[in-house]
Amino acid sequence: MQNYCTSLFSTPKSEWERVVVFDVAKQKAYTNGELQTNILKTAFFLKEQGIEAGSVLCLHLHNSIEALVVHFAAQFLGATSCLLDPLIRPTQLPYYLKKTESLVLFTHLSANDLTEFPMETSFLFPHQLEEVWEGLSSCTEEEMHDWSSTVTSYIYFTSGTTSLPKGVPLNYSNHENFFKIADQYWQPVDETSTHLCFVPFSHGFGSIFLIPLAFRTKSRLVIMRSFHPGVALEAIEKYSVTHIYGVPPHYQQLLKMPGADRVLPKLKMAFCAAAKLEKEVVDLWNKLSGIRLEEGYGLIETTGGIVWRVGDKARCTGHMGELPHRNLIEVGIINEEGAQLAPEERGEIAVRGKSVMKGYLDMPEENSRAFVNGWFRTGDEGYISQDRHLFMTGRIKDIINIAGIKISPFEVESVLIEHPNVEQAIVVASTDPIYGEIVKAYVKRHDESLTERDLVKFASNHLISYQVPKKIDFVSEYPLNNMNKIDRKKLRLI
């Protein structure tokens, strides 16, 4: 049987009273038995709404017990889970529904937020689940769906430099191979382990790795709605957390919190991904917590992590660890033509193997750019050492990386240009000591009456908060390269 729910539903009844999930926002614990019962009730409820094997269900939810249960219930029925960033605004949602051909949206928004929704869509809300869980005394137990390895089971969205958000379809073959790699690094994890999840389910790591890991190893999972350093420290202490996972700014902020030197040494493992981790932060963390800050590299297009530096001291900033065996996944460095480079030569990091998606959802032009000679081009720059360790040195694509969240300049530019007083807009990354990078815009305006505040307010009505430019410079001309195109690298130096 191949299903996301298999590990949970194979738990013997003798263990049904064991607590497996804590929801920090609700201050509530859930046992094995409660979770299984609620998933079955939710599956019954979803089926009544027309969700069945082959359907696509869009989940626009914050990390919560509801998000976890709905995701499980969809997978139980054989429906594809499309996990959307909960910060996506109502005006942006139709794009994702149309792209995935989903007619059902499970959202944290209120009905009032969706009154002018331009599509024929069925809306489901978290409060309905509470009624289902409490009011439905019994339901016909559906048979768990047996997924084919190659059928799309999850869809995530990522950003591109030249297009709107790209759908990343993943299947059980991708997921199975991912765990073959992961199992090499996450040992031992067992029933004594407790994992804290504050990374968004919608960005993959939580839903692809942490949730299944917890149930596969009979560990406990502590869910936070979103990251807050003070709440995270309290959760570590209150729930006896042993493992935490985050991005560089999370660890920078935790290190600055009062009481960090007392709480952090209680951990057994801390892992960082999604962006380069400065060696100074690693060293400070090691000193304060007494445990090594592990690091890894991967993308949602590769079903998450492919290289993990676990149990190995960082040699320098950007050291991602030793490559896994080629039978599991191939990682190479290629040039612009797609030819593989020799060890120590710097170029674009590329990946091929069973963990890699087959291609973006209904985007042939993007796929032609993303794949070359069988390699998936990551857009990241790096090199592989003689002893097969991966080092990430920078980024080739113009994607903006805000604490691990990838922002497309194209998406932001396409909104800014809609303002009647904007002639042209170019968006780039600007360095930031906390988040690594932030969004900066260089704007040509028709007249000087347009202010930075005006444009930020306009953008805030159409973009997710982290997409809104934090800095806007007004310019009369843009620097050009020798191909007479706007030179974004020179813009960053202005």
C-alpha positions as CSV (number, residue, x, y, z in Angstrom):
1,M,0.0,0.0,0.0
2,Q,1.5,3.3,-1.1
3,N,-0.1,6.3,0.8
4,Y,1.0,9.2,2.9
5,C,-1.2,7.9,5.7
6,T,0.2,4.4,5.8
7,S,2.6,4.9,8.8
8,L,-0.1,6.5,10.9
9,F,-2.9,4.0,10.1
10,S,-0.6,1.0,10.7
11,T,-0.2,2.0,14.3
12,P,-1.6,-0.8,16.6
13,K,-4.6,0.1,18.8
14,S,-2.4,-0.5,21.8
15,E,-0.6,2.8,20.9
16,W,-3.8,4.9,20.1
17,E,-3.5,6.8,23.4
18,R,0.0,7.9,22.7
19,V,0.2,11.7,22.0
20,V,1.8,12.3,18.6
21,V,1.0,16.0,17.7
22,F,0.9,19.2,19.6
23,D,-0.7,22.4,18.2
24,V,1.0,25.3,19.9
25,A,-1.6,27.9,18.9
26,K,-4.4,25.8,20.3
27,Q,-2.4,24.6,23.3
28,K,-3.8,21.1,22.5
29,A,-2.4,17.6,22.2
30,Y,-3.7,14.9,19.8
31,T,-3.3,11.2,20.2
32,N,-2.8,8.6,17.5
33,G,-6.4,7.5,17.8
34,E,-7.8,11.1,17.7
35,L,-5.8,11.9,14.6
36,Q,-6.9,8.8,12.8
37,T,-10.5,9.3,13.7
38,N,-10.4,13.0,12.6
39,I,-8.7,12.1,9.3
40,L,-11.4,9.5,8.5
41,K,-14.2,12.0,9.4
42,T,-12.5,14.7,7.3
43,A,-12.2,12.3,4.4
44,F,-15.9,11.5,4.6
45,F,-16.6,15.3,4.7
46,L,-14.4,15.9,1.7
47,K,-16.1,13.2,-0.3
48,E,-19.4,14.8,0.4
49,Q,-18.0,18.0,-1.1
50,G,-17.1,16.1,-4.3
51,I,-13.4,15.4,-3.5
52,E,-12.3,12.0,-4.7
53,A,-9.4,10.1,-6.2
54,G,-8.1,12.3,-9.0
55,S,-9.4,15.6,-7.6
56,V,-7.1,18.5,-6.7
57,L,-7.7,20.2,-3.4
58,C,-6.0,23.6,-2.8
59,L,-5.0,24.1,0.9
60,H,-4.6,27.8,1.7
61,L,-4.0,27.2,5.4
62,H,-1.5,28.2,8.1
63,N,0.4,25.5,9.9
64,S,-2.2,23.9,12.2
65,I,-3.8,20.6,13.1
66,E,-6.5,21.4,10.5
67,A,-3.9,21.8,7.7
68,L,-2.3,18.5,8.7
69,V,-5.6,16.6,8.9
70,V,-6.9,17.9,5.6
71,H,-3.7,17.1,3.8
72,F,-3.8,13.5,5.3
73,A,-7.5,13.2,4.4
74,A,-6.9,14.2,0.8
75,Q,-4.1,11.8,0.4
76,F,-6.2,9.1,2.1
77,L,-8.8,9.5,-0.7
78,G,-6.3,9.7,-3.5
79,A,-6.8,13.5,-4.1
80,T,-3.9,15.7,-5.0
81,S,-2.9,18.2,-2.3
82,C,-1.9,21.6,-3.6
83,L,-0.3,23.4,-0.6
84,L,-0.5,27.1,-1.1
85,D,1.3,29.8,0.9
86,P,-1.3,31.1,3.4
87,L,-0.1,34.7,2.8
88,I,-1.3,34.6,-0.8
89,R,-3.9,37.3,-1.2
90,P,-7.5,36.7,-2.4
91,T,-6.8,38.5,-5.7
92,Q,-3.9,36.1,-6.4
93,L,-5.8,32.8,-5.6
94,P,-7.6,32.4,-8.9
95,Y,-4.3,31.9,-10.7
96,Y,-3.4,28.9,-8.6
97,L,-6.9,27.4,-8.9
98,K,-6.9,27.7,-12.6
99,K,-3.4,26.4,-13.0
100,T,-4.2,23.2,-10.9
101,E,-7.8,22.9,-12.3
102,S,-9.0,22.8,-8.8
103,L,-12.6,23.8,-8.0
104,V,-12.3,23.5,-4.2
105,L,-10.3,25.9,-2.0
106,F,-9.8,25.1,1.7
107,T,-8.8,28.5,3.1
108,H,-8.2,30.4,6.4
109,L,-9.8,33.5,4.8
110,S,-13.3,34.5,5.8
111,A,-16.3,34.3,3.5
112,N,-16.3,38.1,3.4
113,D,-12.8,38.0,1.9
114,L,-14.0,36.0,-1.0
115,T,-17.2,37.8,-2.0
116,E,-15.8,39.1,-5.3
117,F,-13.9,35.9,-6.2
118,P,-14.0,35.7,-10.0
119,M,-14.2,31.9,-10.3
120,E,-16.9,29.2,-9.7
121,T,-15.2,27.8,-6.6
122,S,-16.4,25.8,-3.6
123,F,-14.9,27.2,-0.3
124,L,-14.2,25.2,2.8
125,F,-13.1,26.7,6.1
126,P,-11.3,25.4,9.2
127,H,-14.3,26.1,11.5
128,Q,-16.2,23.5,9.5
129,L,-13.7,20.8,10.6
130,E,-14.4,21.4,14.3
131,E,-18.1,20.8,13.6
132,V,-17.3,17.6,11.6
133,W,-14.9,16.3,14.3
134,E,-17.4,17.0,17.1
135,G,-20.7,16.3,15.4
136,L,-20.0,13.3,13.2
137,S,-20.3,10.4,15.5
138,S,-19.4,7.8,12.9
139,C,-18.8,7.5,9.2
140,T,-18.4,4.8,6.6
141,E,-14.7,4.0,6.6
142,E,-13.3,4.5,3.2
143,E,-10.6,2.2,1.9
144,M,-7.2,3.9,1.8
145,H,-6.2,4.8,-1.8
146,D,-3.2,3.0,-3.2
147,W,-1.3,5.6,-5.1
148,S,0.5,4.8,-8.4
149,S,4.2,5.9,-8.1
150,T,4.0,8.2,-11.1
151,V,0.6,10.0,-10.5
152,T,0.9,13.6,-9.1
153,S,0.1,13.4,-5.4
154,Y,1.2,16.9,-4.3
155,I,1.6,20.3,-6.0
156,Y,3.7,23.1,-4.7
157,F,4.4,26.5,-6.2
158,T,7.7,28.2,-6.7
159,S,8.8,31.5,-8.3
160,G,10.6,32.1,-11.6
161,T,12.5,35.0,-13.0
162,T,10.6,35.2,-16.2
163,S,7.1,33.9,-15.4
164,L,4.3,33.7,-12.9
165,P,4.6,31.2,-10.1
166,K,5.4,27.7,-11.4
167,G,3.6,24.6,-10.2
168,V,5.8,21.7,-9.1
169,P,4.1,18.4,-9.3
170,L,5.5,15.6,-7.2
171,N,4.7,11.9,-6.9
172,Y,5.3,9.0,-4.7
173,S,8.3,7.9,-6.7
174,N,9.9,11.3,-5.9
175,H,9.0,11.0,-2.3
176,E,10.2,7.5,-1.9
177,N,13.6,8.3,-3.3
178,F,13.8,11.4,-1.1
179,F,13.4,9.3,2.0
180,K,16.1,6.9,0.8
181,I,18.5,9.8,0.9
182,A,17.1,11.3,4.2
183,D,17.3,8.0,6.0
184,Q,21.0,8.1,5.7
185,Y,21.2,11.3,7.7
186,W,18.4,11.3,10.3
187,Q,19.5,8.5,12.5
188,P,18.8,7.9,15.2
189,V,15.3,9.4,15.3
190,D,12.8,7.3,17.4
191,E,9.9,7.5,19.8
192,T,11.9,9.6,22.2
193,S,12.3,12.4,19.5
194,T,10.2,15.5,19.4
195,H,10.3,17.8,16.3
196,L,9.4,21.5,16.3
197,C,7.8,22.6,13.0
198,F,7.6,26.3,12.3
199,V,8.6,26.2,8.7
200,P,5.5,26.5,6.5
201,F,3.9,23.3,5.2
202,S,3.3,25.1,1.9
203,H,7.1,25.4,1.3
204,G,7.5,21.7,1.3
205,F,10.0,20.8,4.1
206,G,7.3,20.5,6.8
207,S,4.8,18.5,4.7
208,I,7.3,16.5,2.6
209,F,9.8,15.7,5.4
210,L,8.8,16.5,8.9
211,I,5.3,15.2,9.1
212,P,6.0,11.8,7.4
213,L,9.3,11.5,9.4
214,A,7.4,11.9,12.7
215,F,5.0,9.1,11.9
216,R,7.5,6.8,10.3
217,T,9.7,6.9,13.4
218,K,6.9,7.2,16.0
219,S,8.2,10.6,17.1
220,R,6.1,13.6,18.3
221,L,5.5,16.6,16.2
222,V,5.0,20.1,17.6
223,I,3.3,22.5,15.2
224,M,3.7,26.3,15.3
225,R,1.5,28.6,13.1
226,S,4.5,30.5,12.1
227,F,7.9,31.4,13.5
228,H,8.4,33.7,16.5
229,P,11.7,33.3,18.4
230,G,10.1,33.7,21.9
231,V,7.3,31.2,21.2
232,A,9.8,28.8,19.7
233,L,12.0,28.9,22.9
234,E,8.9,28.4,25.1
235,A,7.9,25.4,22.9
236,I,11.3,23.8,23.1
237,E,11.1,23.9,26.9
238,K,7.5,23.1,27.3
239,Y,7.3,20.1,24.9
240,S,10.8,18.8,25.5
241,V,11.7,19.4,21.8
242,T,14.8,17.5,20.6
243,H,15.0,18.6,16.9
244,I,14.4,21.9,15.2
245,Y,14.5,23.0,11.6
246,G,14.7,26.4,10.1
247,V,16.4,28.9,7.8
248,P,19.4,31.3,8.7
249,P,17.3,34.2,10.1
250,H,15.5,31.8,12.5
251,Y,18.8,30.9,14.1
252,Q,20.1,34.4,14.1
253,Q,17.0,35.5,16.0
254,L,17.0,32.6,18.4
255,L,20.6,33.4,19.4
256,K,19.6,36.9,20.4
257,M,16.7,35.9,22.7
258,P,17.0,36.1,26.5
259,G,17.3,32.6,27.9
260,A,18.7,31.1,24.7
261,D,21.8,30.0,26.5
262,R,19.6,28.0,29.0
263,V,17.0,26.5,26.5
264,L,19.0,25.7,23.4
265,P,21.4,23.2,25.1
266,K,18.2,21.0,25.7
267,L,18.2,20.2,21.9
268,K,19.8,17.2,20.3
269,M,19.8,18.5,16.7
270,A,19.3,21.7,14.8
271,F,19.1,21.9,11.0
272,C,19.3,24.8,8.6
273,A,18.4,24.9,4.9
274,A,17.0,27.1,2.0
275,A,19.9,29.6,2.0
276,K,23.6,29.9,2.7
277,L,24.5,29.9,6.4
278,E,27.3,32.2,7.5
279,K,30.1,30.3,9.3
280,E,30.0,32.9,12.0
281,V,26.4,32.0,12.8
282,V,27.3,28.3,12.8
283,D,30.2,28.9,15.2
284,L,28.2,31.0,17.6
285,W,25.3,28.5,17.6
286,N,27.7,25.7,18.4
287,K,29.2,27.7,21.2
288,L,25.9,28.7,22.8
289,S,23.9,25.5,22.3
290,G,26.6,22.9,22.6
291,I,25.3,21.1,19.5
292,R,26.4,21.5,15.8
293,L,24.1,23.5,13.5
294,E,23.7,21.1,10.6
295,E,23.1,22.3,7.1
296,G,21.7,21.0,3.8
297,Y,20.8,21.8,0.2
298,G,17.8,21.1,-2.0
299,L,14.8,22.6,-3.8
300,I,11.1,21.7,-4.0
301,E,11.8,20.6,-7.6
302,T,14.1,17.9,-6.1
303,T,11.5,16.9,-3.5
304,G,13.5,18.8,-0.8
305,G,17.0,17.9,0.4
306,I,19.5,16.1,-1.7
307,V,22.8,17.0,0.2
308,W,23.0,17.3,3.9
309,R,26.0,18.2,6.1
310,V,24.9,16.3,9.2
311,G,27.6,15.2,11.7
312,D,30.3,17.0,9.7
313,K,31.9,20.4,10.7
314,A,31.4,23.2,8.2
315,R,34.6,23.9,6.3
316,C,33.5,27.4,5.3
317,T,30.3,29.4,4.4
318,G,28.4,27.5,1.8
319,H,29.7,24.0,2.7
320,M,26.6,21.7,2.1
321,G,28.1,18.3,2.8
322,E,29.2,15.1,1.0
323,L,27.2,14.1,-2.0
324,P,25.0,11.0,-1.6
325,H,25.7,7.9,-3.7
326,R,25.0,8.3,-7.4
327,N,22.6,5.5,-7.3
328,L,20.3,7.7,-5.2
329,I,20.7,11.1,-6.9
330,E,23.3,12.7,-9.1
331,V,24.6,16.2,-8.4
332,G,26.9,17.9,-10.9
333,I,28.3,21.3,-11.9
334,I,27.5,22.4,-15.5
335,N,28.4,25.3,-17.7
336,E,25.9,27.4,-19.7
337,E,25.7,24.7,-22.5
338,G,25.0,22.0,-20.0
339,A,28.3,20.3,-20.2
340,Q,29.5,18.8,-16.9
341,L,32.5,20.5,-15.3
342,A,35.4,18.9,-13.4
343,P,35.9,18.9,-9.6
344,E,36.8,22.3,-8.1
345,E,35.4,24.1,-11.3
346,R,32.7,26.6,-10.5
347,G,29.4,26.6,-12.4
348,E,25.7,25.9,-12.0
349,I,24.6,23.2,-9.6
350,A,22.5,20.6,-11.5
351,V,20.6,17.5,-10.3
352,R,19.1,14.4,-12.0
353,G,17.5,11.3,-10.6
354,K,14.3,9.9,-9.2
355,S,13.8,12.8,-6.7
356,V,13.6,15.4,-9.5
357,M,10.2,16.5,-10.7
358,K,9.3,15.6,-14.3
359,G,8.6,19.2,-15.2
360,Y,6.7,22.4,-14.2
361,L,2.9,22.2,-14.5
362,D,1.8,23.2,-18.0
363,M,4.9,25.4,-18.6
364,P,6.8,24.0,-21.6
365,E,8.9,27.1,-22.1
366,E,10.0,27.1,-18.5
367,N,10.8,23.4,-18.8
368,S,13.0,23.9,-21.8
369,R,15.0,26.4,-19.8
370,A,15.1,24.3,-16.6
371,F,16.3,21.1,-18.1
372,V,19.4,20.4,-20.2
373,N,21.0,17.0,-21.1
374,G,18.8,15.4,-18.5
375,W,20.0,17.8,-15.7
376,F,17.7,20.1,-13.8
377,R,19.3,23.5,-13.6
378,T,18.9,24.8,-10.0
379,G,20.0,28.4,-10.7
380,D,22.5,28.2,-7.9
381,E,26.3,28.5,-8.4
382,G,28.8,26.2,-6.7
383,Y,31.5,23.6,-7.1
384,I,32.2,20.0,-6.0
385,S,35.5,19.3,-4.2
386,Q,37.8,16.4,-5.1
387,D,36.3,14.4,-2.1
388,R,32.7,15.0,-3.4
389,H,31.5,17.7,-1.1
390,L,29.2,20.4,-2.4
391,F,29.9,24.0,-1.9
392,M,27.3,26.7,-2.8
393,T,28.9,30.0,-3.7
394,G,26.0,32.1,-4.9
395,R,23.1,32.3,-7.3
396,I,22.9,32.5,-11.1
397,K,19.3,33.2,-11.6
398,D,17.8,36.5,-10.4
399,I,15.5,34.9,-7.9
400,I,15.4,36.8,-4.6
401,N,15.9,34.6,-1.5
402,I,14.3,36.0,1.6
403,A,15.1,33.7,4.5
404,G,14.6,30.7,2.2
405,I,11.4,32.0,0.5
406,K,12.0,32.5,-3.2
407,I,10.6,35.7,-4.8
408,S,10.3,36.3,-8.5
409,P,11.3,39.8,-9.7
410,F,8.9,39.3,-12.6
411,E,5.9,38.9,-10.2
412,V,6.7,42.1,-8.3
413,E,7.5,44.1,-11.5
414,S,4.2,43.0,-13.2
415,V,2.3,44.5,-10.2
416,L,4.3,47.8,-10.0
417,I,3.9,48.5,-13.7
418,E,0.1,48.5,-13.2
419,H,0.3,51.7,-11.3
420,P,-0.7,54.5,-13.6
421,N,2.3,56.7,-12.7
422,V,4.9,53.9,-13.2
423,E,6.6,53.8,-16.6
424,Q,9.0,50.9,-15.9
425,A,10.0,48.9,-12.8
426,I,13.0,46.6,-12.3
427,V,13.3,44.5,-9.1
428,V,16.4,43.0,-7.6
429,A,17.7,41.6,-4.4
430,S,19.2,43.9,-1.8
431,T,21.4,42.4,1.0
432,D,20.0,42.4,4.5
433,P,21.7,41.3,7.8
434,I,18.7,39.4,9.1
435,Y,16.9,38.0,6.1
436,G,19.8,37.6,3.8
437,E,18.0,39.5,1.0
438,I,15.0,41.8,0.6
439,V,13.1,43.1,-2.4
440,K,14.3,46.4,-3.8
441,A,12.8,48.2,-6.8
442,Y,14.2,50.7,-9.3
443,V,11.3,52.6,-10.8
444,K,10.9,55.1,-13.7
445,R,7.8,57.3,-13.0
446,H,5.9,59.5,-15.3
447,D,6.1,62.4,-12.9
448,E,7.5,63.1,-9.4
449,S,4.2,63.2,-7.7
450,L,4.5,59.4,-7.1
451,T,6.2,58.7,-3.7
452,E,7.8,55.6,-2.3
453,R,5.0,55.4,0.3
454,D,2.3,55.6,-2.4
455,L,3.9,52.8,-4.4
456,V,4.4,50.5,-1.4
457,K,0.8,51.0,-0.4
458,F,-0.3,50.1,-4.0
459,A,1.9,47.0,-4.0
460,S,0.6,45.9,-0.6
461,N,-2.9,45.6,-2.0
462,H,-1.7,43.1,-4.7
463,L,1.3,41.2,-3.3
464,I,2.1,38.9,-0.4
465,S,3.7,41.0,2.4
466,Y,7.2,39.6,1.8
467,Q,7.0,40.4,-2.0
468,V,6.4,44.1,-1.3
469,P,9.5,46.1,-1.9
470,K,11.2,47.3,1.3
471,K,13.2,49.9,-0.7
472,I,12.2,51.8,-3.8
473,D,14.6,54.1,-5.7
474,F,13.3,56.3,-8.5
475,V,15.6,56.5,-11.5
476,S,15.6,58.3,-14.8
477,E,17.7,55.7,-16.7
478,Y,18.8,52.1,-16.2
479,P,22.4,50.8,-16.7
480,L,22.7,48.6,-19.8
481,N,25.1,45.7,-20.6
482,N,26.9,45.1,-23.9
483,M,23.7,43.4,-25.2
484,N,21.8,46.6,-24.6
485,K,19.8,44.9,-21.9
486,I,19.2,46.3,-18.4
487,D,22.1,45.2,-16.2
488,R,20.7,44.1,-12.9
489,K,24.1,43.5,-11.4
490,K,25.1,47.1,-11.9
491,L,21.7,48.2,-10.6
492,R,22.5,46.5,-7.2
493,L,25.6,48.7,-7.0
494,I,23.7,52.0,-7.4
